[in-house]
């Protein structure tokens, strides 16, 4: 099977359900940014070695949920109801994962800079791309009310997860959190 069809040469792409949309449509921007987040998340997963088995497993689950988010964003009309869904329980699981990561860390007393080693910094790359994906979903939902709210909520919580994961990985790697010292 060939991976190219040439159908997109006119600047359109297919939605789940068969309709065509311009490649700069708000839905395409939203699921394209989720796709970008998936690539970054996969790279973070691959950067982690075997000693980070728990975060690696968490990230594999996150990738699965992001694939569902992207599918729902790419769906038109009733088709989305037949696709894998994102549930409130997925958000609750993210909250439990965040709480578990933070339980092993000192309480945050100040703002920190997004650095401390390659995996720490890359968790922050994932966090910022996730925030952009969330903004794109908000924009798409303004035009397409069928965009599920749970996708936006999941991405909102996921960015918090990436922040907590960055702190957790920093401690696991022996990195010192770099405190932000604003100049007045």
C-alpha positions in Angstrom: 0.0 0.0 0.0 1.3 3.4 -0.9 1.4 6.1 1.8 0.7 8.9 -0.6 -2.6 9.5 -2.4 -2.0 13.0 -4.0 -5.5 13.9 -2.8 -4.0 16.6 -0.5 -2.2 18.3 -3.3 -5.1 20.8 -3.5 -4.6 21.9 0.1 -7.3 19.7 1.6 -7.3 16.6 3.7 -9.9 14.0 4.7 -11.7 14.0 8.0 -12.8 10.8 9.6 -16.1 10.2 7.9 -14.8 11.2 4.4 -15.5 14.9 4.2 -12.6 17.2 3.0 -11.4 20.2 4.9 -8.7 22.8 4.1 -5.4 22.0 5.8 -5.5 25.2 7.7 -9.0 24.5 9.1 -9.2 24.9 12.9 -9.8 21.2 13.4 -6.8 20.3 11.3 -4.7 22.7 13.3 -6.0 21.2 16.5 -5.4 17.5 15.7 -2.1 18.4 13.9 -0.8 20.0 17.1 -2.0 16.9 19.1 -0.1 14.8 16.6 3.0 17.0 17.1 2.6 16.5 20.9 2.4 12.7 20.3 5.8 12.8 18.5 7.4 14.9 21.3 5.8 12.5 23.9 7.2 9.5 22.1 10.6 11.1 22.0 10.5 11.8 25.7 9.4 8.2 26.3 12.4 7.0 24.3 14.8 9.2 26.1 13.9 7.6 29.4 16.0 4.5 30.3 14.8 1.4 32.1 15.1 2.9 35.5 12.2 5.1 34.6 9.8 2.2 34.0 6.8 3.9 35.6 7.0 7.2 33.7 7.6 5.2 30.5 4.4 3.2 31.1 2.5 6.4 31.9 3.7 8.0 28.6 2.6 4.9 26.6 -0.9 5.3 28.1 -0.7 9.1 27.4 0.1 8.4 23.8 -2.9 6.1 23.5 -5.2 8.8 24.9 -3.7 11.4 22.6 -4.4 9.2 19.6 -8.0 9.1 20.8 -8.0 12.9 21.2 -6.7 13.4 17.6 -9.2 11.0 16.2 -12.1 12.8 17.9 -10.8 16.1 16.6 -10.6 14.7 13.1 -14.1 13.4 13.1 -17.1 15.0 11.6 -20.6 14.9 13.0 -21.9 11.6 14.3 -18.8 9.7 13.3 -17.0 10.7 16.5 -19.4 8.7 18.6 -18.1 5.5 17.0 -14.4 6.3 17.7 -12.4 5.5 20.8 -13.4 8.1 23.4 -11.7 10.2 26.1 -13.4 9.9 29.4 -13.6 11.8 32.7 -11.9 8.8 34.2 -8.8 9.5 31.9 -8.6 13.0 33.5 -9.0 11.4 37.0 -6.2 9.0 36.2 -3.9 11.9 35.1 -4.7 13.6 38.4 -3.7 10.4 40.3 -0.5 10.2 38.3 0.3 13.8 39.0 -0.4 13.3 42.7 1.9 10.2 42.7 4.7 12.1 41.1 4.5 15.1 43.4 4.2 12.9 46.5 7.9 12.1 46.1 9.0 15.7 45.7 9.5 18.6 48.1 6.6 21.1 48.0 7.1 23.8 45.4 8.0 27.1 47.0 8.9 29.2 44.0 8.7 29.3 40.2 11.3 27.2 38.4 13.0 27.5 35.0 12.4 24.7 32.5 15.8 23.1 32.7 17.9 20.6 34.7 18.9 18.1 32.2 17.8 16.7 28.8 14.8 14.7 30.0 13.7 17.5 32.4 13.9 20.1 29.6 12.1 17.7 27.2 9.2 17.2 29.6 8.8 21.0 29.5 8.9 20.9 25.7 6.0 18.4 25.9 4.2 20.7 28.4 4.4 23.8 26.1 3.3 21.9 23.0 0.5 20.5 25.1 -0.6 24.0 26.0 -0.5 25.0 22.4 -2.6 22.0 21.5 -5.1 23.0 24.1 -5.3 26.5 22.6 -5.9 25.0 19.2 -8.7 22.9 20.6 -10.3 25.9 22.2 -10.2 27.7 18.8 -11.6 24.7 17.0 -14.4 24.3 19.5 -15.5 27.9 18.9 -16.2 27.0 15.3 -17.2 23.3 15.7 -19.3 22.9 18.9 -19.1 19.1 18.4 -15.5 19.1 19.6 -15.7 17.2 22.9 -15.0 19.3 25.9 -13.3 16.4 27.5 -10.5 16.6 25.0 -9.7 20.2 26.1 -10.0 19.2 29.7 -7.6 16.2 29.2 -5.0 18.4 27.5 -5.3 21.0 30.3 -4.5 18.3 32.9 -1.9 16.7 30.7 0.2 19.9 30.7 0.1 19.8 34.5 1.3 16.1 34.3 4.2 17.1 32.1 5.2 19.8 34.6 5.1 17.3 37.5 6.9 14.7 35.4 9.7 17.2 34.7 10.1 17.9 38.4 10.0 14.1 39.2 12.6 13.3 36.5 14.8 16.2 37.7 14.9 14.7 41.2 15.4 11.2 39.9 18.4 12.4 37.8 19.9 14.4 40.7 19.3 17.7 39.1 18.9 20.9 41.1 15.8 22.9 40.3 16.7 26.2 38.9 14.8 28.8 40.8 13.4 31.8 38.8 14.8 35.0 40.4 12.9 37.8 38.8 14.7 41.1 38.5 12.8 44.1 39.8 
